[in-house]
């Protein structure tokens, strides 16, 4: 059964659009330990990304610090793998699907590109492909896709907050 068939509808601006969570999915999301794990890993991953981006750009600009930039990209990639694996546990707990739940389908699709580029970087590093500069350019491409994907998830977080159930008094006041 498709998640879309069980999703509620909004009652306000954009009425008729599918909600991200049914009441049951929202309950599972709010009680899942994986929600906390994702909430902790996401800012950690962004911090690791920001530091690594600085190191990669420093290397590309000055030619210095290749080893440190390399370690930072590997660490960023390992944190990415961690957040992707725990994210699939979160999706299973909330939507009863490991990946590609309707509410996060396009984010998951784009996440596969992010993973592919980060994995390509690790392969290039392991096999000496592309040379140091090419590897860092590949890391930048992976980072660009990560930024887009992070933006997708931030938009979903915002949408989830906007559709948060309101107290009955607020709903009744809005209807008059």
ABEGO torsion letter per residue (X at the ends): XBAAAABBBBBEBGBGBBBABBAAAAAAAAABAAAAAAAAAAAAAAAAAAAAAAAAAAAAAAGBGAAAAAAAAAAAAAAAAAAAAAAAAAAAAAAGBABGBAAAAAAAAAAAAAAAAAAAAAAAAAAGBGEAAAAAAAAAAAAAAAAAAAAAAAAAAAAAAAABBBBAAAAAAAAX
